[in-house]
Amino acid sequence: MCIIQLENIEKKFGGEAVLKGITRDFEAGKIHGVVGNNGSGKTVLMKCICGFCHPDKGCVKVNGKVIGVDSDFPENIGIIIETPGFLTNLTGMRNLKILASLKNVIDDEKICEVMKKVGLDPALKKPVGKYSLGMRQRLGIAQAIMEDPELLILDEPFNGLDKHGVIHIRGLIKELKKQGKTILLSSHNQSDIDELCDTVCEMDAGRMTMLREERISS
């Protein structure tokens, strides 16, 4: 079963084509890696899947629904794209409580559980503005997974993490896959891709090429 279907996606900004005829299906229950240099189109593609921007041509389907037509945004999705934005004068716990109040499907106990899972202390009184880059990244991952979405879009989820943090979050992503989640992730670190991803595609100058269709033997 394919959870994401891209059909001839094209996108331009200021006359410059950043996505050029991308067609690709992403199967449910797997970790799909997207690699490529800065400016290759990775992040724009992820934004199109999330409904943050819309293609000029083609269509994006998530769970059979055309994004921007059948629904503005995919349902049941967790997202971390670029630098996570939080209210810097509030604690991590308070930030997540505010975000959770939008849907009101999880309680404080669940938020605490998720913060601990990503390696943060929910009782920490330090405001997010005084967090390290790695702590902010962990908080961004917490907000992406806290409502137990079936689909995760993770753009450079290891940014700012030290070696221990990378190992920790890799383990968490593997655990999420075991729970049946579908994960689309990008990383500049080849070892992240090699260890985690079942399929790998490369973005280069707005075009997508498949590098690996099946999980390599471990």
N, C-alpha and C positions, 0 to 999 in steps of 0.2 A: 504493500500500500504506500502510495506517495503522499506525503503530507504537504510538500511545497512543489508547485509546478510553475516553472518560468517558461513563457512562450514568446520568443522573439522580442526580448526586452531591449528597448533603445531609450537612451536618455541623453539630452544635451544640456549644457549650461553655457550661456553666452555664446552659442554657436559651436562650442566644442563638444564633440561626442565623447561621453565618458562610459557609456554602456552601448555595445554594438551587437545587436542581434543575439542576445543570450537566451538559449533554450536549454533547460536542464530540469530533471525531476530529482527530488530528494526523498529517499525512502524513510518511512517512519521507523523509530526505534534504533537509529544509528547515529554515530557522530560523524558529521561531514566537515572536513577541513577546507578552508579557502586560503590560499597563499597568494602572495604578490607584493610588489613594491608599493611604496606610498604613491598615490595617484593612479593606481592601476584600475580602480573602480570597485574594490572590495566593499568599502564602507557605503558607497552609494547604492550598491546592490542590496546590502543588508537593510538600508533605509527603505528601499522600495518594497522589500518583503514585509517590513514592519508597518508600512503605510505612512511613513514619515515623509516620503515624497513619492510621486507617481510617475511611471514611465511615460514617455511621449508616444511610444508605440508598444504593442504587445500587451500582455497581461500577466499579473501575478495571482496565482491561486493558492490559498492556504486552506486545507481541509475542504477543497472543492468550491470555496467561495472566492469570487474575484475581488481582490482588495481595491477599494476605491469605487466599487460598483455595488456589490452585494453587502459589503461592510467597509467601514472606514479603516478599521484596524483588525488584525487577526484576533480571534478569541483564544483565550488560554495560552498566552505567550509571555515569556519573560525575556527582558532585553537589557543588555549593557552595550552601548555604542558610544565610542569616544569617551571623554572624561565625564564620569557620573556627576550630575548636578544635585547638590543638597543645600539645605539652609545651614549656612556655616556657623550661625550663632547657637544652634541647637545640638543636642547630643545625637549620636547615631540612633539610639533607641527611639528618641522623639521623632526624628526624621522618618523612620520606618513606620511608626504608629500613624503619622499623618498620611503617608502613602497608603497604608492599609485601610484607612478610613474611607478611601474613595470607593472601594468595593465592599468593604466590611464583611469579608469572608474568613478572616483569621483573627485570633485574639492575641493578647499580649504574651501569653505563654508560648504560642507558636513563634512569635517574633523573637523572643529570647532564645528559643531553641535553635532557630536559624542563625542568629548572630553567633552563638557558640559554635555552630557547625562550620562557619567560615573563619573562626578563630578570633572573634571579637567578644569583649565583655559587655553584656547589655547593661550592667550597672555603672559603667564608666561615665563619669560626669564631665569629661573633657568634651568641649564642643567640636563639631566636625571641622571647623576652621583650623583647629590645632592638630588634626590628624596628619600622619605621614601619608605619602602617596599610596603606599601599600595598604594602609588601613582604609583609605577611601576606596581603594579598589575592592577590598574585601566587603565593604559596606555596599558597594554597587552590585556585587555578586549576590549578596544577601537580599537586596530588593528585587533582583531578577528571579530568584528561586522561591521566595517566601510564600507565595500563594500557590505553590505546587503546580506550575504550568506544564502542559504536555510538550511544548515547544520552547526551546531556548535559543536566542540569537546572541552570541557572545563575541563581540569584536575586541580582539586583543585582551582577553580576560586576565592575562598574567602580567600586564603592565604594572610596573612599580613594585612587584613582589620580589622578596629576596628568595634565595635558594630554598629555604624551608617553606616559605609561602607557596612557591610554585609546586613543590611536592604535595603540600596539603590540598591545594585547589585541584591539582590533577586527580588526586584520589577522590575528591568530592564529585568531579565530573564523571569519573568512572562509576561511582555509586549511582548517580542520576541516570546514567544509561541503563544500569541494571534494573532500575525502577521502570524502565520502558520509555524514558524521555527521548525525544529527538533533539539533537543539538547541532547547530551550525556555528562553527567557530573559526576565527582567524587568528594566526599567530605568526610573528616574525621568527620565532624559534623553531627550527626544524625538528628538534627533539620532542617538542610538544605535539606536533603534527604526527610524528612517527609513533609515539606512544599511545595517543588517544584516538586517532581518526580511522574510521572504517573506509571512507572514501576521501579522496583529495582532488580538488580542482585548483587550477591556477588562473588568476586574473592578470592579464597583461594588456595594457593600452585599451581597456574596455572590452576585451574579448576573453572568453572562458575556454580553457582546455582541460580535459580530464587527465590527471596524472596517475590516479589509482582508482579502480572501480571496486576493488575488494580489499578486505582487511588483510594485511601482511601477517605471516605466521610469527608468533611470539615465542 
